[in-house]
């Protein structure tokens, strides 16, 4: 092939992405121009991504999956794109985020910190900055974490947004992150979240004691085809569970948690009281 540039997948994550794109495209007998026509890009753009001169976007990755017929497969380019974007985060989390963006219903229980879906940019940055100060991540990785939070929240602005049920352990609203201005804005964000027509916000108070069915954060997704998956984390790794037989008990326990926790009105009143008490 004339002017064919040799690729080095080990040069960078983006180079590996481009090399894989070329490999899959050629395995299907497609030219860059043919794939570009399928995706709505020029052949020059395809070439630039394959050779690493351009960085693929999420839109590009999704169109590549559709054009190559590998959407939702283990080899999908959206999955590879997310692996690049969130390389500083726990294993398993990129796959969860990909599914969260497509879910019909999202149920979450969080402890200690506000869930990413409701964090303000300032709150998200305060968390990421603390990790930088501890030497756990670099400044660049901190910026990536904050951008991932913003990207996740775009699911709330979808044309048909998912139903989101959020139960926060009281520790989430009691733990100060950043200064008073950051916490005031974060409490206001929670109030705005609760006012959405497709959301439900509850706070599980400390005095629920043993009536709280979860000791660790848990996320349960209902996908458009009504299949279920759950996500949980240890200190070292994230776990995405797809087996309904394993997820159904978690869903049942979540319903119990919602029934035991105070109503949304009472929870918002608790949050408003805390906000007024911040000097």
PERAJO-V656839 format. One record per residue. N is the residue number from 1. OMEGA is omega in whole degrees, 0 to 359 (* if undefined). NEAR is the number of other ideal C-beta (glycine too) atoms within 12 Angstrom. D_FIRST is the distance of its C-alpha to the first C-alpha in Angstrom with 2 decimals. Layout:
BEGIN
n | omega | near | d_first
N | OMEGA | NEAR | D_FIRST
N | OMEGA | NEAR | D_FIRST
END
This chain:
BEGIN
n | omega | near | d_first
1 | 183 | 10 | 0.00
2 | 176 | 4 | 3.80
3 | 178 | 8 | 6.53
4 | 181 | 12 | 5.75
5 | 177 | 18 | 9.42
6 | 183 | 15 | 11.06
7 | 177 | 25 | 13.94
8 | 183 | 14 | 17.51
9 | 183 | 21 | 19.48
10 | 183 | 11 | 22.65
11 | 181 | 15 | 22.64
12 | 175 | 18 | 24.48
13 | 180 | 23 | 25.21
14 | 176 | 33 | 23.10
15 | 178 | 27 | 20.08
16 | 177 | 26 | 20.80
17 | 181 | 36 | 21.11
18 | 180 | 39 | 17.69
19 | 179 | 27 | 16.02
20 | 177 | 33 | 18.03
21 | 178 | 45 | 17.15
22 | 182 | 33 | 13.40
23 | 183 | 21 | 14.51
24 | 180 | 27 | 16.96
25 | 183 | 31 | 14.95
26 | 179 | 21 | 12.23
27 | 178 | 15 | 15.26
28 | 176 | 18 | 16.67
29 | 182 | 10 | 13.82
30 | 171 | 25 | 13.81
31 | 176 | 18 | 11.52
32 | 180 | 31 | 12.71
33 | 180 | 17 | 14.74
34 | 178 | 18 | 16.34
35 | 178 | 35 | 17.34
36 | 178 | 26 | 18.56
37 | 179 | 17 | 20.69
38 | 186 | 22 | 22.18
39 | 185 | 30 | 23.01
40 | 178 | 17 | 24.15
41 | 176 | 28 | 21.71
42 | 177 | 17 | 19.29
43 | 177 | 21 | 15.54
44 | 178 | 15 | 16.06
45 | 177 | 28 | 18.55
46 | 180 | 35 | 16.41
47 | 182 | 27 | 13.76
48 | 177 | 23 | 16.80
49 | 181 | 39 | 18.25
50 | 183 | 39 | 15.26
51 | 176 | 29 | 15.06
52 | 179 | 27 | 18.86
53 | 174 | 18 | 19.67
54 | 176 | 21 | 21.68
55 | 180 | 21 | 24.06
56 | 174 | 37 | 24.16
57 | 176 | 23 | 27.54
58 | 178 | 28 | 29.56
59 | 179 | 18 | 29.00
60 | 183 | 32 | 25.21
61 | 180 | 36 | 25.50
62 | 179 | 27 | 27.84
63 | 176 | 29 | 25.75
64 | 178 | 43 | 22.71
65 | 180 | 32 | 25.10
66 | 182 | 21 | 26.28
67 | 182 | 28 | 22.93
68 | 177 | 31 | 21.73
69 | 181 | 19 | 25.21
70 | 177 | 26 | 26.13
71 | 178 | 20 | 29.06
72 | 178 | 22 | 31.86
73 | 179 | 17 | 29.99
74 | 181 | 14 | 29.91
75 | 186 | 21 | 26.16
76 | 179 | 31 | 26.67
77 | 174 | 44 | 25.08
78 | 179 | 35 | 28.53
79 | 179 | 33 | 29.87
80 | 180 | 38 | 27.24
81 | 181 | 35 | 28.00
82 | 177 | 35 | 31.69
83 | 178 | 31 | 31.30
84 | 185 | 28 | 29.85
85 | 186 | 35 | 32.58
86 | 182 | 33 | 35.50
87 | 181 | 24 | 34.54
88 | 183 | 26 | 38.07
89 | 186 | 33 | 39.79
90 | 174 | 26 | 40.87
91 | 181 | 19 | 38.65
92 | 182 | 28 | 38.95
93 | 178 | 32 | 39.71
94 | 180 | 33 | 36.24
95 | 177 | 30 | 36.32
96 | 182 | 38 | 39.87
97 | 179 | 39 | 39.04
98 | 180 | 38 | 36.29
99 | 178 | 37 | 38.89
100 | 181 | 39 | 41.65
101 | 182 | 31 | 39.78
102 | 188 | 27 | 39.86
103 | 174 | 37 | 43.31
104 | 179 | 26 | 46.18
105 | 178 | 31 | 48.79
106 | 175 | 43 | 48.77
107 | 182 | 39 | 51.71
108 | 172 | 43 | 52.06
109 | 185 | 41 | 54.70
110 | 177 | 37 | 54.34
111 | 171 | 27 | 56.52
112 | 181 | 21 | 56.96
113 | 177 | 29 | 54.55
114 | 176 | 41 | 53.68
115 | 180 | 39 | 50.79
116 | 182 | 40 | 47.53
117 | 182 | 38 | 47.88
118 | 181 | 38 | 51.03
119 | 169 | 35 | 50.54
120 | 177 | 30 | 50.91
121 | 182 | 25 | 48.32
122 | 178 | 26 | 51.13
123 | 180 | 37 | 52.08
124 | 181 | 36 | 48.49
125 | 178 | 27 | 48.11
126 | 177 | 31 | 51.46
127 | 182 | 33 | 50.28
128 | 181 | 35 | 46.94
129 | 178 | 25 | 48.70
130 | 177 | 21 | 51.16
131 | 176 | 24 | 48.36
132 | 181 | 22 | 47.04
133 | 178 | 14 | 50.57
134 | 182 | 12 | 50.81
135 | 182 | 11 | 47.61
136 | 180 | 18 | 46.01
137 | 177 | 24 | 43.03
138 | 176 | 18 | 41.61
139 | 180 | 18 | 42.22
140 | 178 | 15 | 38.59
141 | 176 | 22 | 39.01
142 | 178 | 27 | 42.29
143 | 179 | 22 | 40.68
144 | 179 | 28 | 38.12
145 | 180 | 36 | 40.99
146 | 179 | 33 | 42.77
147 | 177 | 26 | 39.75
148 | 177 | 38 | 39.37
149 | 180 | 36 | 43.05
150 | 180 | 26 | 42.54
151 | 180 | 27 | 39.54
152 | 184 | 37 | 41.61
153 | 178 | 33 | 44.45
154 | 179 | 20 | 42.37
155 | 180 | 32 | 43.02
156 | 181 | 30 | 46.60
157 | 177 | 16 | 45.50
158 | 177 | 20 | 43.49
159 | 174 | 9 | 44.59
160 | 185 | 14 | 46.06
161 | 179 | 23 | 46.74
162 | 168 | 34 | 47.62
163 | 183 | 23 | 51.20
164 | 178 | 35 | 51.58
165 | 184 | 35 | 54.52
166 | 173 | 46 | 55.05
167 | 181 | 44 | 57.82
168 | 170 | 45 | 58.22
169 | 182 | 34 | 60.35
170 | 179 | 26 | 63.06
171 | 180 | 23 | 61.52
172 | 183 | 38 | 58.64
173 | 179 | 41 | 61.06
174 | 185 | 25 | 63.43
175 | 180 | 23 | 60.95
176 | 177 | 26 | 60.65
177 | 183 | 30 | 57.13
178 | 181 | 26 | 57.04
179 | 182 | 15 | 60.05
180 | 180 | 19 | 62.42
181 | 179 | 19 | 60.46
182 | 181 | 27 | 57.36
183 | 177 | 32 | 59.46
184 | 180 | 26 | 61.25
185 | 180 | 27 | 57.98
186 | 177 | 38 | 56.67
187 | 177 | 38 | 59.82
188 | 177 | 25 | 59.44
189 | 178 | 34 | 55.88
190 | 179 | 38 | 57.35
191 | 179 | 27 | 59.93
192 | 178 | 19 | 57.32
193 | 182 | 34 | 55.26
194 | 182 | 31 | 58.40
195 | 179 | 16 | 59.05
196 | 182 | 25 | 55.83
197 | 185 | 11 | 56.50
198 | 184 | 24 | 53.94
199 | 174 | 32 | 54.94
200 | 181 | 30 | 57.76
201 | 176 | 41 | 58.72
202 | 175 | 40 | 61.26
203 | 177 | 42 | 62.46
204 | 185 | 38 | 63.60
205 | 180 | 24 | 66.57
206 | 186 | 19 | 67.45
207 | 171 | 14 | 70.59
208 | 176 | 25 | 68.64
209 | 184 | 12 | 68.70
210 | 178 | 10 | 67.93
211 | 176 | 17 | 67.45
212 | 186 | 30 | 63.96
213 | 182 | 26 | 61.72
214 | 174 | 33 | 58.82
215 | 181 | 18 | 58.98
216 | 178 | 21 | 55.36
217 | 179 | 34 | 53.02
218 | 177 | 37 | 51.48
219 | 178 | 42 | 49.15
220 | 180 | 45 | 49.08
221 | 168 | 40 | 46.63
222 | 184 | 29 | 47.19
223 | 181 | 24 | 43.97
224 | 179 | 17 | 43.92
225 | 179 | 14 | 44.16
226 | 173 | 15 | 47.21
227 | 185 | 23 | 45.63
228 | 169 | 32 | 46.77
229 | 180 | 36 | 45.33
230 | 180 | 41 | 46.95
231 | 176 | 40 | 45.94
232 | 184 | 29 | 48.02
233 | 165 | 23 | 47.58
234 | 179 | 14 | 49.04
235 | 187 | 9 | 49.09
236 | 189 | 10 | 45.80
237 | 173 | 15 | 43.79
238 | 183 | 25 | 43.49
239 | 176 | 26 | 43.91
240 | 183 | 30 | 42.68
241 | 182 | 27 | 44.66
242 | 183 | 21 | 43.56
243 | 182 | 15 | 46.23
244 | 180 | 20 | 48.85
245 | 178 | 12 | 51.54
246 | 185 | 19 | 51.08
247 | 183 | 29 | 50.67
248 | 177 | 20 | 53.61
249 | 177 | 20 | 56.26
250 | 179 | 33 | 54.74
251 | 177 | 31 | 54.90
252 | 179 | 19 | 58.52
253 | 179 | 24 | 59.33
254 | 177 | 36 | 57.76
255 | 177 | 19 | 60.03
256 | 178 | 20 | 62.94
257 | 180 | 33 | 61.93
258 | 181 | 31 | 61.89
259 | 182 | 18 | 65.29
260 | 184 | 24 | 66.82
261 | 176 | 33 | 65.46
262 | 181 | 24 | 67.34
263 | 177 | 18 | 66.37
264 | 181 | 26 | 63.90
265 | 180 | 17 | 66.89
266 | 180 | 18 | 68.54
267 | 179 | 33 | 65.31
268 | 177 | 29 | 64.64
269 | 177 | 21 | 68.29
270 | 180 | 31 | 67.82
271 | 180 | 38 | 64.77
272 | 178 | 21 | 66.65
273 | 178 | 17 | 69.58
274 | 181 | 27 | 67.40
275 | 181 | 24 | 65.80
276 | 182 | 15 | 69.27
277 | 179 | 16 | 70.28
278 | 181 | 22 | 67.59
279 | * | 10 | 69.21
END
